[in-house]
């Protein structure tokens, strides 16, 4: 009879998937539900009872005028209506140890109302993303990160029969903490949890845009794109062709005798000397700037700033991604970049790791030649070019240095010679055959034999590897087990120690830097290996010492026998044009 009643009570729960309120099913399970109508009752209501974790689980209900559900123990639920969420009450909440499933959303909402991130907070979704990084379903799809799906994966009650989700967070917390400890991932979790308020501040602070100047750039490149489109149509012999219609462009190129299967830069690289292909690339270059200008103009808010969405788990290596708009993907076009500025009275401070990916590779392989170059403070690309070309480092030109840079890039990403030849064309315009790319790679490994031995060991490991890790924090990335993806596993096993370690280091540096900044100053962007800050002009010199120091020490502490350098400066805009009084610095640890 009880099972029959439970089944029917479950059916009383609304079918709306957003429903998370108290139901008769919750009552049947013995959930103690109370409604707080005044701040004076809150301390007693939220006092943890037996079975509590010490954290108060939190969940917002609704959007426009949200109420709040809180659970001090699995058997308690306190609902705080929206009209009871006074500033005093919210401030008191921020001092409690808080637990949420999606802390990036729930704690951010609390911070927006109070002006402060909770003093002590735990986001379960952050722990899940650390645990499941790179994991997929059996058919290769991303895992579902909704609460019920997560509970199901970890063997916990889920769905309507599980009752109200807020009290369930306590049990999920216990399970996740055990899994994190078992996997050796607590240092990574701590890093990501400490980073959350800084990521929130990056989003809310935003980046100032000179919209008037950006509109001029848009109009200028719109005119350039129109002229380039006319030249492209002439080269193709199609006066009415839409240059943005890839299918029509491909068909026209085929009519001209070009054997192409697409119009991407990769597909056209074998025909780069053809006048029509050159005209197409010229059009796309200026049209890309025009499109970016239009996109960023549309994203400027009433405060004159863009507020991108920053995801610290955007890449499996642990690097940030950025969307709405994609600031990290902004072209290096200087006309565009000089439109991103500091507000009046402030300047931009930028700091970038020098040869970032190579230093972890030197540490992992303990290649004696690589270690010597870094320990002597020499430029790795210039020295390597000199050795390969049997010339003095001083005689190496920038073009020759670029050749070595692309070889190093390919090795750091675990590329084969065919992919390296393609990247040489895409990134630098070098027209290498696969055999030429292979010779460059073989010559490189001939000089750095320790790195070569490490690579060979990685390739053997790729046969059975199921995961890869960063060097120090041991951030984990799951790998596909399909035998046909051995090459992909090999690339990941080489790339994770490089990019993953740098990602860990720059995140640790962000935490340490933020703790030393004046409240007016802030980190406003993380662009791969580089940080961008907006600081009061009179404090810029002080910040210029803090940022390189923290970035260098964060990475150096994760490596063995490898010093770290950065390049830092004070700038008027993102094109890195100097202010009236600015300087640059490069500091060795």
Secondary structure, 3 states (H helix, E strand, C coil): CHHHHHHHHHHCCCCCCCCCCCCHHHHHCCCEEEEECCHHHHHHHCCCCCCCCCCEEEEEECCCCCEEEEECCCCEEEEECHHHCCHHHHHHHCCCEEEECCHHHHHHHHHHHHCCCCCEEEEHHHHHHHHCCCCECCCCCECCCCHHHHHHHCCCCCCHHHCCHHHHHHHHHHHHHHHHHHHCCHHHHHHHHHHHHHHHHHHHHCEEECHHHHHHHHHHHHHHHHHHHHHHHHHHCCCCCCCCCHHHHHHHHHHCCCCCCCCCHHHHHHHCCCHHHHHHHHHHHHHHHHHHHHHHHHHCCCCCEECCEEECCCCCCCCCEEECCCHHHCCCCHHHHCCEECCCCEEEEEEEECCHHHHHHHHHHCCHHHHHHHHCCCCHHHHHHHHHHCCCHHHCCHHHHHHHHHHHHHHHCCCCHHHHHHHHHHHHCCCCCHHHHHHHHHHHHHHCHHHHHHHHHHHHHCCCCCEEECCCCCCEEECCCCHHHHHHHHHHHHHHHHHHHHHHHHHHHHHHHHHHCCCCCEEEEEECCEEEEEEEHHHHHHHHHHHHHHHHHHHHCCCCCCCCEEEEEEECECCCCECCCCCEECCEC
